[in-house]
Amino acid sequence: MQSQIHAQKQNFTVLPQQIQLLKLFHLNTLGLQQRIQEELMENPVLEEVTSEEDEIVESSNDESTQDYQDESEYQDDDIPDYKIEHSNYLSDADLPQRPIPEYLDFRKDLKQQMQVLFTDPRQLLIAEYLIDSLNEEGLLEQEMSAMADDISFQNNKLIGVEELEAVRQRLIQLEPGGMGCTSIKEFLLLQLRRRGGECRKTQLAIELLEKNFGYLAHHNIEKIISHLNISEQELREVLELIGACQLKPLAESSGPPQRDAVIFDFVVTQQGDQLETTLFRQRSSTLFISQSLSSMVAKGSCDKGTAQYLKSKLSSAQWFVNAIKQRETTMLAVMKAIVKFQSEYFKDGDIRLLKPMILKDIADQVGIDISTASRITCNKYADTHFGTVLLKDLFSKGIENEQGQAISNRVIQKAIEDVVMTEDKKKPFTDQQLVAVLALKGFNIARRTVAKYREQRQIPVMQVRALWTQTDSAR
């Protein structure tokens, strides 16, 4: 005898259009422009209004276009092409007086190497994503789990942390070595292992970083000597070896100044005491549905196959335009909430006025999910009267000062950096001394917190800073 059982289940299903919308949220201005161009090429129903500036440029190009010239017109031309080539884009008054240096993007160089290293399309996709995620120092700042989620959403493919990590390990082997390391500790270990593990000093340095890095960060010399069973002289030699290593794969910025590379997503202006927030460029108003093709579908003036194709493209175009509008509306709401939350900072541009703020604060204020707020603020820049602001730099947790006020940890990190910059280079401060100096400034924090923030600012321990000073003096 058959019996029926009734049960209730809750399933969470993400629709394809929701995934596409999340992808649009994640894009910055340049990425959105590329996405719109792809949609315009694929969908004949979608059209774009050309701006007046573009029309002027286009008309001027049309006027300067010459009729077809026969080959005989160039036969008596004795002037080499390279001597007049500059006239195509420079006036005589603007000729360069010195060679223009060529800039080679390290990401482009890595991708060229990657074409040889990876043959599997899936691994190639992951490698490109990791390379694009590198910061200007060649390190990966994001958590592996977060990057796995992002690349999965972007490509509609489930990519796990293990698969991402396997590609990252191969990426580290490219030149310059260490590109893709997730920490300074990992990069230091990579350099030491490349030296060869036969040397006792190198073995001790590796063991120090692997098993006693916490003691090194807290400059606990007695513990290190005890655990490694070495003398003070040997420890000094080990620290000198570590101090001779690079801290970052790219010691100096390999790219052009950031102001030349950044395309803004928002503009924050100040009128008196009022702050005004706008999008750098609004794209939804430039996109529209082709009226001629829409009327063909409405009148039924085309065959069945064509009508079905146009209906599909019409629906896709309508969704795309609405998605761009929703993206812009949500982005503007999020940015206005951030500016309102950090109004004192945006008025003066003083990092000391930055308040503790997490994604949940903004998500609750706007009424969106935290993951949506994360994608909207990821890799986005705002143009302000005091410079360019990366939105992710505005989010930080906080601690209380002597007066019980919440202070952003970025303010404390900046205070640590300022103290280290002004310290006696021959006698750098220990972390415990930094605690005392910060206490005088009103920041009562523990030594382990100072060590944590110092590492986040990529400031070496006192012993390494002292070694650098000795090395510079010797030179």
GUFITOR-984952 format. One record per residue (C-alpha): residue in three letters; x, y, z. Coordinates in steps of 0.05 Angstrom, whole numbers, padded with zeros to 5 digits, always signed. Example, Ala and Ser with C-alpha at 12.3 -4.5 7.8 and 13.67 -1.06 7.14 Angstrom:
BEGIN
Ala+00246-00090+00156Ser+00273-00021+00143
end
This chain:
BEGIN
Met+00000+00000+00000Gln+00027+00067-00021Ser+00027+00125+00027Gln+00034+00199+00014Ile+00080+00242+00056His+00075+00317+00055Ala+00138+00356+00071Gln+00158+00429+00067Lys+00226+00449+00039Gln+00260+00516+00029Asn+00303+00522-00032Phe+00344+00583-00053Thr+00348+00590-00128Val+00389+00644-00162Leu+00358+00661-00230Pro+00405+00674-00289Gln+00381+00746-00294Gln+00398+00757-00221Ile+00468+00731-00234Gln+00474+00778-00294Leu+00451+00837-00250Leu+00503+00820-00197Lys+00556+00819-00252Leu+00534+00889-00273Phe+00539+00913-00201His+00611+00887-00197Leu+00635+00923-00260Asn+00670+00990-00256Thr+00661+01046-00308Leu+00709+01016-00358Gly+00682+00946-00350Leu+00611+00971-00359Gln+00630+01007-00423Gln+00659+00943-00451Arg+00597+00904-00430Ile+00551+00954-00464Gln+00591+00951-00528Glu+00585+00875-00528Glu+00510+00879-00519Leu+00503+00931-00574Met+00541+00885-00622Glu+00500+00824-00604Asn+00431+00855-00600Pro+00405+00894-00661Val+00344+00919-00622Leu+00388+00957-00573Glu+00416+01024-00596Glu+00457+01079-00565Val+00451+01154-00571Thr+00515+01187-00594Ser+00536+01247-00552Glu+00543+01316-00585Glu+00619+01313-00574Asp+00623+01247-00610Glu+00581+01274-00667Ile+00627+01335-00674Val+00689+01291-00676Glu+00656+01244-00726Ser+00634+01301-00772Ser+00703+01332-00771Asn+00733+01266-00790Asp+00684+01260-00848Glu+00703+01330-00874Ser+00777+01314-00872Thr+00769+01247-00908Gln+00799+01251-00977Asp+00775+01216-01040Tyr+00810+01153-01061Gln+00878+01169-01088Asp+00910+01129-01142Glu+00978+01095-01132Ser+01010+01142-01183Glu+00998+01201-01136Tyr+01051+01172-01088Gln+01103+01151-01139Asp+01140+01218-01137Asp+01135+01225-01062Asp+01207+01223-01036Ile+01190+01239-00964Pro+01194+01177-00920Asp+01130+01160-00882Tyr+01163+01162-00814Lys+01180+01236-00823Ile+01108+01257-00832Glu+01074+01204-00789His+01071+01250-00729Ser+01026+01299-00767Asn+00970+01249-00762Tyr+00963+01262-00688Leu+01008+01320-00667Ser+01012+01392-00689Asp+01079+01422-00707Ala+01079+01461-00642Asp+01068+01399-00600Leu+01123+01354-00627Pro+01157+01314-00572Gln+01227+01340-00555Arg+01250+01275-00523Pro+01234+01202-00530Ile+01168+01180-00498Pro+01183+01123-00450Glu+01146+01058-00464Tyr+01105+01032-00405Leu+01099+00956-00400Asp+01043+00934-00353Phe+01066+00877-00308Arg+00998+00845-00315Lys+01004+00844-00391Asp+01073+00813-00384Leu+01046+00759-00337Lys+00989+00743-00385Gln+01039+00733-00441Gln+01078+00684-00398Met+01013+00651-00377Gln+00996+00634-00450Val+01055+00586-00450Leu+01046+00559-00380Phe+00972+00543-00384Thr+00939+00505-00441Asp+00873+00487-00408Pro+00820+00542-00421Arg+00792+00536-00351Gln+00860+00545-00319Leu+00874+00603-00366Leu+00810+00637-00344Ile+00829+00629-00270Ala+00900+00654-00282Glu+00875+00717-00318Tyr+00827+00731-00260Leu+00883+00723-00209Ile+00930+00769-00249Asp+00876+00822-00254Ser+00865+00816-00178Leu+00938+00832-00161Asn+00952+00898-00127Glu+01006+00945-00151Glu+01057+00909-00108Gly+01043+00841-00139Leu+01006+00812-00079Leu+00935+00784-00072Glu+00897+00821-00017Gln+00829+00786-00023Glu+00812+00721+00013Met+00814+00660-00032Ser+00741+00642-00015Ala+00717+00712-00035Met+00755+00708-00101Ala+00727+00639-00115Asp+00656+00666-00106Asp+00670+00726-00151Ile+00700+00687-00209Ser+00643+00636-00204Phe+00591+00691-00209Gln+00627+00726-00266Asn+00633+00664-00309Asn+00572+00623-00288Lys+00619+00567-00269Leu+00630+00536-00201Ile+00704+00546-00185Gly+00728+00523-00117Val+00783+00549-00072Glu+00826+00487-00085Glu+00824+00498-00160Leu+00840+00572-00150Glu+00898+00555-00104Ala+00928+00504-00153Val+00931+00557-00207Arg+00959+00609-00158Gln+01016+00563-00140Arg+01037+00558-00213Leu+01027+00633-00222Ile+01078+00646-00167Gln+01132+00612-00209Leu+01126+00663-00265Glu+01175+00722-00270Pro+01183+00763-00230Gly+01178+00708-00178Gly+01127+00714-00123Met+01072+00748-00162Gly+01008+00723-00129Cys+01034+00713-00059Thr+00982+00728-00006Ser+01029+00756+00047Ile+01099+00782+00058Lys+01114+00720+00099Glu+01098+00675+00040Phe+01141+00718-00007Leu+01200+00717+00041Leu+01196+00641+00047Leu+01194+00634-00029Gln+01258+00674-00036Leu+01294+00635+00018Arg+01274+00568-00013Arg+01300+00590-00080Arg+01367+00603-00049Gly+01372+00529-00033Gly+01359+00494+00033Glu+01428+00464+00044Cys+01457+00526+00078Arg+01446+00524+00153Lys+01433+00598+00157Thr+01379+00592+00104Gln+01348+00532+00140Leu+01345+00572+00204Ala+01313+00632+00168Ile+01259+00587+00139Glu+01246+00554+00206Leu+01243+00623+00239Leu+01190+00647+00190Glu+01150+00582+00188Lys+01147+00565+00262Asn+01167+00629+00299Phe+01139+00685+00257Gly+01094+00707+00315Tyr+01155+00714+00360Leu+01190+00753+00306Ala+01130+00799+00297His+01130+00812+00372His+01207+00817+00374Asn+01211+00763+00427Ile+01285+00749+00418Glu+01291+00702+00479Lys+01237+00656+00453Ile+01267+00654+00383Ile+01336+00637+00410Ser+01306+00582+00454His+01263+00551+00399Leu+01318+00552+00346Asn+01372+00534+00397Ile+01421+00584+00368Ser+01465+00640+00395Glu+01452+00715+00390Gln+01505+00721+00337Glu+01472+00667+00294Leu+01405+00701+00303Arg+01435+00767+00280Glu+01461+00732+00217Val+01394+00700+00204Leu+01359+00767+00211Glu+01409+00799+00164Leu+01393+00744+00113Ile+01318+00757+00119Gly+01331+00832+00116Ala+01367+00824+00050Cys+01304+00795+00018Gln+01252+00837-00017Leu+01187+00850+00020Lys+01144+00854-00042Pro+01147+00823-00112Leu+01145+00893-00141Ala+01187+00938-00096Glu+01167+01000-00134Ser+01104+01015-00173Ser+01111+00987-00243Gly+01054+01027-00271Pro+01040+01099-00288Pro+01014+01148-00236Gln+00946+01125-00211Arg+00912+01189-00231Asp+00927+01172-00304Ala+00901+01101-00299Val+00838+01109-00257Ile+00770+01120-00290Phe+00723+01148-00237Asp+00655+01117-00221Phe+00630+01174-00176Val+00641+01248-00167Val+00635+01281-00099Thr+00634+01357-00100Gln+00627+01407-00043Gln+00583+01469-00048Gly+00593+01507+00017Asp+00576+01458+00072Gln+00536+01413+00025Leu+00564+01351-00008Glu+00536+01330-00076Thr+00544+01260-00103Thr+00535+01241-00176Leu+00554+01185-00223Phe+00615+01200-00265Arg+00576+01179-00327Gln+00503+01158-00332Arg+00494+01106-00386Ser+00421+01087-00381Ser+00398+01152-00413Thr+00440+01137-00475Leu+00409+01068-00488Phe+00342+01058-00522Ile+00301+01007-00560Ser+00299+01011-00636Gln+00230+01038-00655Ser+00233+01011-00726Leu+00247+00940-00705Ser+00196+00944-00648Ser+00142+00967-00697Met+00160+00909-00744Val+00145+00861-00688Ala+00081+00898-00668Lys+00054+00901-00739Gly+00074+00830-00756Ser+00107+00854-00820Cys+00161+00800-00818Asp+00160+00724-00823Lys+00150+00679-00763Gly+00224+00662-00753Thr+00245+00735-00756Ala+00189+00756-00710Gln+00208+00704-00658Tyr+00281+00725-00662Leu+00264+00799-00654Lys+00217+00785-00596Ser+00273+00749-00560Lys+00322+00806-00573Leu+00270+00858-00554Ser+00258+00824-00487Ser+00333+00819-00475Ala+00344+00893-00493Gln+00289+00916-00447Trp+00318+00876-00389Phe+00388+00903-00403Val+00366+00976-00403Asn+00326+00965-00339Ala+00385+00930-00307Ile+00431+00988-00324Lys+00380+01036-00292Gln+00375+00992-00230Arg+00451+00989-00226Glu+00458+01065-00230Thr+00402+01077-00179Thr+00431+01028-00129Met+00502+01053-00139Leu+00481+01125-00128Ala+00442+01106-00066Val+00502+01068-00038Met+00550+01125-00052Lys+00504+01177-00021Ala+00498+01133+00041Ile+00574+01128+00045Val+00583+01204+00037Lys+00530+01217+00090Phe+00563+01168+00138Gln+00632+01197+00125Ser+00611+01269+00114Glu+00666+01300+00158Tyr+00719+01261+00120Phe+00693+01281+00051Lys+00691+01354+00071Asp+00763+01359+00094Gly+00797+01297+00065Asp+00831+01285+00132Ile+00839+01210+00145Arg+00835+01224+00220Leu+00762+01242+00210Leu+00746+01174+00180Lys+00695+01137+00222Pro+00691+01061+00231Met+00645+01034+00177Ile+00629+00964+00153Leu+00589+00940+00093Lys+00530+00923+00138Asp+00523+00996+00159Ile+00513+01017+00086Ala+00472+00956+00066Asp+00423+00968+00123Gln+00417+01042+00107Val+00403+01030+00033Gly+00362+00967+00043Ile+00403+00918+00003Asp+00441+00854+00017Ile+00513+00858+00043Ser+00539+00819-00018Thr+00506+00871-00064Ala+00539+00928-00025Ser+00605+00891-00031Arg+00600+00884-00107Ile+00579+00957-00116Thr+00638+00983-00076Cys+00689+00934-00104Asn+00743+00966-00148Lys+00705+01032-00152Tyr+00735+01102-00147Ala+00707+01170-00129Asp+00735+01237-00153Thr+00735+01288-00097His+00763+01358-00086Phe+00820+01328-00045Gly+00838+01272-00092Thr+00819+01202-00114Val+00787+01155-00064Leu+00783+01080-00070Leu+00717+01061-00037Lys+00743+00998-00003Asp+00792+01042+00036Leu+00733+01075+00070Phe+00710+01011+00104Ser+00744+00993+00169Lys+00728+00968+00238Gly+00741+01011+00299Ile+00764+01014+00370Glu+00749+01063+00427Asn+00797+01118+00448Glu+00805+01147+00518Gln+00741+01188+00510Gly+00701+01127+00491Gln+00694+01149+00418Ala+00698+01098+00362Ile+00761+01108+00320Ser+00773+01075+00253Asn+00830+01026+00252Arg+00855+01060+00189Val+00866+01123+00231Ile+00908+01082+00279Gln+00947+01049+00222Lys+00962+01118+00194Ala+00985+01141+00264Ile+01032+01081+00269Glu+01060+01096+00200Asp+01071+01170+00219Val+01108+01150+00283Val+01153+01101+00246Met+01168+01154+00193Thr+01193+01203+00246Glu+01229+01153+00292Asp+01305+01152+00301Lys+01327+01107+00244Lys+01387+01082+00284Lys+01342+01063+00343Pro+01274+01043+00316Phe+01215+01034+00363Thr+01195+00965+00386Asp+01121+00948+00385Gln+01118+00960+00460Gln+01148+01029+00451Leu+01098+01043+00395Val+01043+01026+00445Ala+01070+01079+00493Val+01077+01132+00438Leu+01006+01118+00413Ala+00980+01122+00484Leu+01006+01194+00487Lys+00965+01208+00424Gly+00902+01180+00457Phe+00903+01110+00427Asn+00903+01057+00481Ile+00914+00992+00444Ala+00949+00927+00460Arg+01017+00907+00433Arg+00989+00850+00391Thr+00941+00901+00358Val+01000+00946+00342Ala+01037+00887+00312Lys+00976+00869+00270Tyr+00966+00939+00243Arg+01040+00947+00230Glu+01040+00884+00188Gln+00978+00908+00150Arg+01017+00972+00133Gln+01074+00926+00112Ile+01121+00958+00162Pro+01177+00909+00183Val+01194+00893+00254Met+01244+00936+00292Gln+01303+00890+00280Val+01293+00890+00204Arg+01285+00966+00203Ala+01349+00973+00242Leu+01385+00926+00194Trp+01362+00968+00134Thr+01391+01030+00168Gln+01457+00995+00179Thr+01459+00970+00107Asp+01445+01040+00080Ser+01499+01069+00124Ala+01549+01017+00100Arg+01534+01035+00028
end
